[in-house]
């Protein structure tokens, strides 16, 4: 739930800058351009900010970079998946559920 004070304060002092593919909305202060913030769609998670908006929100770029100007080798950003069923598991992991055939531990 969004804080009511934040909504009322930002209603009068904000200037809409843009929106990303995830639905996050980006604002800056009308009188102080150094103040920038994002209003997340859904739950607040900093990993939901795409790279071109991340550079703008952290003052690395003076204007938000266009998605069309992004290099061809960039990938879509994903939220942090740690603790979910989609977490990254390296292929060389030896766990009880995934024993490799013919594996024997080294004993000195």
KETOR-943736 format. One line per field, with one value per residue: x, y, z of N, C-alpha, C in turn; residue in one letter. Coordinates in steps of 0.02 Angstrom, whole numbers, plus 50000, padded with zeros to 5 digits. Layout:
residues N
n_px <- X;...
n_py <- Y;...
n_pz <- Z;...
ca_px <- X;...
ca_py <- Y;...
ca_pz <- Z;...
c_px <- X;...
c_py <- Y;...
c_pz <- Z;...
rest <- A;...
***
This chain:
residues 108
n_px <- 50042;50026;50102;50005;50046;50159;50099;50017;50113;50199;50113;50100;50230;50295;50362;50320;50422;50440;50394;50429;50450;50402;50302;50335;50342;50428;50490;50534;50583;50498;50560;50687;50797;50886;50826;50758;50644;50563;50407;50353;50272;50170;50254;50391;50545;50709;50776;50690;50708;50751;50911;50936;50853;50902;51027;50986;50914;51014;51094;51188;51163;51107;50982;50843;50891;50849;50758;50778;50905;50986;51123;51141;51175;51127;51028;50861;50807;50784;50686;50751;50778;50810;50778;50663;50577;50638;50771;50948;51046;51202;51280;51379;51349;51346;51230;51124;51008;51043;51148;51297;51328;51443;51525;51647;51704;51858;51984;52111
n_py <- 49941;50109;50248;50376;50507;50519;50512;50628;50731;50712;50736;50872;50918;50845;50794;50708;50591;50472;50302;50130;49965;49876;49943;50032;50198;50350;50494;50667;50804;50958;51082;51053;50971;50872;50781;50627;50495;50333;50257;50108;49976;49865;49764;49838;49830;49845;49781;49779;49885;49935;49936;50058;50151;50142;50204;50335;50365;50359;50467;50449;50470;50612;50622;50509;50359;50297;50148;50100;50141;50059;49945;49801;49684;49686;49618;49579;49642;49554;49517;49488;49321;49241;49121;49074;48956;48970;48997;49013;48872;48806;48700;48611;48570;48461;48379;48292;48254;48257;48161;48126;48007;47880;47953;47972;48015;48097;48027;48050
n_pz <- 50000;49960;50036;50105;50133;50050;49924;49923;49942;49833;49729;49708;49688;49592;49432;49293;49212;49137;49088;49113;49037;49131;49196;49294;49358;49330;49411;49436;49541;49531;49557;49598;49513;49548;49632;49614;49586;49592;49561;49599;49510;49583;49705;49798;49730;49696;49593;49489;49405;49245;49155;49080;49142;49269;49261;49242;49361;49455;49425;49323;49193;49103;49044;49027;48953;48793;48755;48629;48596;48663;48674;48565;48631;48760;48893;48947;49103;49256;49403;49570;49600;49706;49829;49774;49667;49547;49561;49530;49500;49500;49376;49419;49546;49682;49755;49872;49807;49675;49631;49546;49422;49454;49538;49659;49818;49859;49956;50071
ca_px <- 50000;50065;50096;49962;50087;50200;50056;49997;50171;50226;50063;50111;50300;50326;50358;50324;50476;50426;50372;50467;50412;50372;50249;50362;50339;50486;50475;50585;50555;50489;50605;50755;50805;50928;50784;50725;50619;50524;50348;50352;50208;50174;50296;50452;50605;50756;50798;50641;50725;50794;50976;50936;50822;50947;51078;50956;50894;51076;51129;51242;51142;51067;50914;50832;50912;50796;50768;50800;50976;51024;51162;51106;51194;51097;50973;50806;50822;50736;50690;50793;50742;50837;50726;50606;50589;50675;50838;51002;51083;51256;51279;51427;51329;51336;51184;51097;50957;51073;51213;51322;51343;51513;51563;51671;51741;51929;52004;52183
ca_py <- 50000;50170;50296;50432;50568;50519;50527;50699;50774;50707;50760;50943;50935;50798;50802;50641;50586;50417;50238;50076;49907;49842;49984;50079;50267;50388;50564;50711;50861;51015;51138;51027;50915;50820;50733;50582;50435;50286;50229;50040;49943;49804;49770;49877;49790;49885;49743;49787;49943;49918;49971;50127;50193;50141;50255;50401;50374;50368;50525;50432;50497;50672;50609;50436;50331;50263;50076;50088;50156;50010;49899;49740;49629;49691;49573;49605;49634;49513;49528;49442;49258;49202;49098;49050;48895;48987;49019;48985;48817;48789;48631;48568;48560;48391;48376;48225;48238;48254;48127;48111;47935;47864;48001;47949;48067;48086;48016;48051
ca_pz <- 50000;49953;50091;50086;50134;49990;49867;49925;49933;49765;49681;49694;49674;49545;49359;49263;49163;49092;49114;49082;49013;49188;49222;49344;49336;49353;49424;49464;49576;49485;49571;49612;49466;49577;49667;49568;49619;49552;49592;49573;49499;49624;49764;49790;49720;49655;49535;49436;49365;49188;49156;49054;49193;49327;49251;49252;49431;49493;49398;49276;49128;49115;49021;49024;48889;48757;48748;48561;48591;48702;48632;48546;48674;48826;48906;48987;49174;49291;49475;49609;49606;49762;49874;49736;49629;49486;49579;49491;49530;49455;49351;49452;49615;49701;49811;49884;49758;49608;49632;49480;49414;49456;49579;49724;49852;49867;50025;50074
c_px <- 50044;50051;50056;50001;50130;50159;50038;50055;50196;50177;50077;50182;50331;50317;50368;50377;50461;50405;50411;50420;50377;50313;50271;50360;50395;50469;50538;50549;50551;50541;50677;50765;50849;50887;50744;50700;50577;50464;50338;50280;50213;50218;50361;50511;50651;50780;50748;50654;50771;50858;50974;50901;50865;51000;51049;50941;50955;51121;51189;51227;51098;50994;50904;50851;50853;50811;50793;50874;51018;51063;51126;51121;51165;51038;50919;50823;50765;50741;50733;50753;50768;50779;50663;50624;50630;50746;50890;51038;51138;51255;51326;51410;51318;51293;51158;51046;50985;51143;51234;51343;51419;51555;51582;51713;51814;51945;52080;52213
c_py <- 50062;50217;50357;50498;50574;50538;50601;50746;50772;50732;50832;50960;50891;50820;50733;50641;50530;50355;50184;50019;49870;49881;50031;50149;50307;50462;50601;50771;50920;51069;51116;50964;50859;50766;50692;50521;50394;50263;50160;50016;49876;49816;49807;49830;49827;49847;49747;49848;49922;49960;50043;50174;50196;50195;50325;50413;50386;50422;50507;50458;50558;50664;50533;50411;50294;50189;50059;50100;50106;49964;49833;49682;49634;49644;49608;49594;49595;49527;49475;49379;49214;49184;49074;48985;48907;49010;48983;48931;48799;48715;48585;48556;48485;48390;48305;48206;48230;48223;48111;48037;47926;47911;47968;48004;48048;48078;48013;47987
c_pz <- 50000;50012;50068;50086;50072;49929;49866;49912;49861;49713;49660;49672;49621;49473;49329;49209;49113;49128;49077;49062;49070;49217;49277;49316;49369;49356;49444;49495;49528;49494;49585;49571;49493;49612;49616;49606;49571;49594;49560;49561;49536;49684;49748;49786;49672;49594;49478;49392;49308;49188;49132;49104;49256;49320;49260;49326;49475;49466;49355;49206;49140;49093;49021;48954;48857;48753;48678;48552;48630;48655;48620;48594;48745;48833;48947;49061;49208;49366;49509;49623;49663;49809;49839;49701;49567;49500;49536;49530;49481;49436;49389;49526;49628;49764;49818;49832;49688;49611;49561;49477;49415;49498;49644;49755;49860;49940;50027;50103
rest <- X;X;X;X;X;X;X;X;X;X;X;X;X;X;X;X;X;X;X;X;X;X;X;X;X;X;X;X;X;X;X;X;X;X;X;X;X;X;X;X;X;X;X;X;X;X;X;X;X;X;X;X;X;X;X;X;X;X;X;X;X;X;X;X;X;X;X;X;X;X;X;X;X;X;X;X;X;X;X;X;X;X;X;X;X;X;X;X;X;X;X;X;X;X;X;X;X;X;X;X;X;X;X;X;X;X;X;X
***
